[in-house]
Structures are given as structure tokens and as C-alpha cells.
Amino acid sequence: MGGASSLYPGAAGVYVPAAMHGFSYKNGSLYCEDVELAGLAEEHGTPLYVYSAATILDHFRKLDAAMAGVEHEVAYAVKANSNLSVLRLLANEGAGFDIVSGGELFRVIKAGGDPAHCTFAGVGKTREEIVYALEQGIYSFNVESEEELRYLNQVAGELGMVAPAAVRVNPNVDAKTHKYISTGKSENKFGVDFEAIDSLYDRAAAELPHIKLRGLQMHIGSQLTSVSPFVEAVEKVLPLVKGLKERHGIEFWSIGGGIGIVYKESFESGAEEWWTSKPEAERPLTPELYGREIVPRIKDLGLRILLEPGRFIVGNAGVLVTRCLYEKKGSAKTFKIVDAGMNDLIRPALYEGHHEIVPLKAPATAEKHVVDVVGPICESGDFFCQNRELPDFQPGDHVALMSAGAYGFVMASNYNSRPLPAEILVEGDTATVVRRRQTLEDLIEGEL
Ligand code: LLP
């Protein structure tokens, strides 16, 4: 992190992060912290996910510090990157975990995380998952419907237990993000209508003896790049949460995840100058701004505040390294065909996600060419960029797809019978294979 991970006041007195990620050129070669990516690609092959531990910790600590004015816990959203070593890193830092499946709970426990610091979200929990989570003693089931709350009561009753629960309120706030990752509007499948919450808590208290109403949860969407939807949601839900505390003695309010990260210019955003050169209004959302806007509004509530960030913690901490296989010059376009595909990183295909493409060898000239960078999969949607100006790279050269630490490997599949890539965690000058590359034998394991 160039030794510059401390905060300092920017031009308008706003605290800006001094460094956003651990990827930079040294002597013309791209490094993750103190490890040269070209060496990793050589040794472990490509496609290859590489994560910077310092960046993950730096982001966790910044958000934690930004919320210091209120009793809180940062519950990392495991879905963003569930590698055991990433979870262990965060467990050792004192993070809680927001999980969405029995599988994620299993991973957290294997990584040394404490189930008592886990919240369990999701609209479709199965009986097996509920039983497993009850037996492990999780902190709260974040429930998404009255039907689920009643079912949770029934299952807990059968086990002679009481299930701690929070209902997810849908505040009907526009998160102004991609339609596939917006969750806080009435037309989304998530949560219970704002207007229906009070009566649901009253009914639950009266009729469901195996439920302990422990909190209230909300989450309005992912990749929010402005603080105003968060503020709007907090202000809207505040009176509701106060009432629930008075009438039902709830102890926590989870204000969800969703803090967005820099995708465009994400490489440049690793440098301090990039942040200071931006006028305040044009700066991406920072944890400091989030904390400054949110904490004063909730600090006198007397509730424990939970946050569920995923992307913010790991997104800019990871890259996907891929090798150029061919250059194909068509009549209309030039295609750079690389060895990573949409099965390895699906965000461009699924959400029109933008990932910067940075050569591992620093470009010798400022010259750029308009190209499509595409994968080997038999789908037209298998591209990482279209008509983008990029510095030259040739077959045999490697490039890094930036900001691939969140919703990268976790969404990878074996489509086209392609083995899953390896994952590497870098800590200073040490690189550890935290998941080995799949083999062809792995592909057919369990099949007849
Ligand atoms: N809490 C709940 C209830 C969620 O549904 C999510 C994300 C999070 C927390 C964490 O959100 P984050 O802080 O990471 O924005 N695959 C998509 C993103 C899907 C997000 C789903 N829910 C993508 O690649 O953009």
C-alpha cells in the first residue's frame, strides 16, 4: 500500500483514503503488494485470481473506523468472496459475517469465524439450513416474509429452541444502481413492505413463542456510488426502528451493505493523487463520507448497528490475471482473445460490469488501440470489454482485469467444462495458493 494507508484531510476537509488498492507498477511490471504478478502467472498459470490481504484489511479497518461513533459490527457479506483464507483474515480482524446459505455458514465456521457473529439473510432458507444455523447458534435470522417467520417459529419449536430473528424491511427507496442489483424497491422480491412491519412484529410477539425479535434489517442494493440513497433509507426507517425498540425491545439494526467501489479508473484510484485531484463532488463514495452522513443520524438510538459490506471490503483487492492467446483482426473489429472467460468472471456479461484491463508489462508508449477483449466461451456475451481503447498487448502477454475481488471467483462456473481458476492471497512479499486450480479429474468428480 506504498506505506500510505493513513487518512488525511483532502482539500475540503473531507477525509479521503490515501490508497485504495495494493496494485501498482514497479520497474515497469505490475505488482500486488511486493509480489510481481508476471511471476505468479508464470508459476501458477492463468486465469488466476490474485488478492491483496493489505487492501482487504485496509478497507475493513477504514469502514470500522468510520463507524466508530456508534456501537457497531461490520458483518462481511460472505457472498462477495468466500475463500476460506479471506474469511480467516477477516475473522482474525474481529469481523462478523453475513451469510446467505448453509454452505456459507460452513465456510465461516471452517475459517474460524464465530456463528454468534453471523446473520443469515436470503428469501429462501430451507429447513436443513435453518436447523443447521439454529444448532450452530447464529446471532440472527434475517427473515424476508411472514411465511418464513412462521416457518422459522415452527422449526425452532420442533427443536425446543428459540430463533433470534430480524425482519428485513423494504424501505422502497431507489438505490440508483443496475436493475439486477437493486433490492430496496417495492417491486423487488426482497423484504417486507415498510407499512407492514409494525403489525408483523406485533403479531409475531403475540403468536410466535419460538421467535425472539432481536433486530430489524434493511439493504437497498449493491454498488451504490452516492451516499444519498443510504441517507434516505436511514431517515425513512428511523422512526420505525425507534418504535420497535420501545415496543419489542429489539437490540440491533442492520443497515445493510451496498457501498460501491471504483470500477472505471480503478487502477488509477490506487494512487493518492487520483483522489486529491478530484473535486469533492466527483469523488467516489468513501467510508469516511458514509460514516459522516450516517453516524450522526443513528448514534443516539441506543441500538447496535450492523453493516453488511461485501464488495467494498474485497472488490478492489482482487484482480483476474489472464493471458492473451490470439489477436484476431476482423473486418469490423480487432479481438484480443484471452484465456479467461465469462465462466471465470461473469460481471461484464451479467451486469454490463466494467473492469479495467491493465497489462502486466507497463506500456512503453501512450499509444492505444480500440479493441474487444473476449474469452474462449461459445457465447457472444463472453467479452470483458467492447470497443475500448487499450494500450497494446500481444499474444503471450498477460493483462489484469481489475476490481475482480468481489463477485468474481464466487460466481465462476465450470461452463464449457473449464476448470475453475486458482486463487492466490498476497501478504507483503508472500504469495499463498489459497485455492488450487481445478484439474480435469475435478471436473467429473461425483459423476457417473
Ligand atoms: N446484504 C444483503 C442482504 C445483500 O443482499 C448483499 C448483496 C449484501 C449485503 C452485500 O452487498 P455489497 O456490499 O457487496 O454491495 N453479483 C452482483 C452483486 C450482488 C449483490 C447481492 N447482494 C455484482 O457482481 O455486482
Boltz pocket constraint, residues with backbone or C-beta under 6 A from the ligand:
constraints:
  - pocket:
      binder: B
      contacts: [[A, 77], [A, 80], [A, 98], [A, 121], [A, 180], [A, 181], [A, 183], [A, 218], [A, 219], [A, 221], [A, 222], [A, 223], [A, 256], [A, 257], [A, 258], [A, 259], [A, 308], [A, 309], [A, 310], [A, 311], [A, 312], [A, 347], [A, 351], [A, 406], [A, 407]]
      max_distance: 6.0
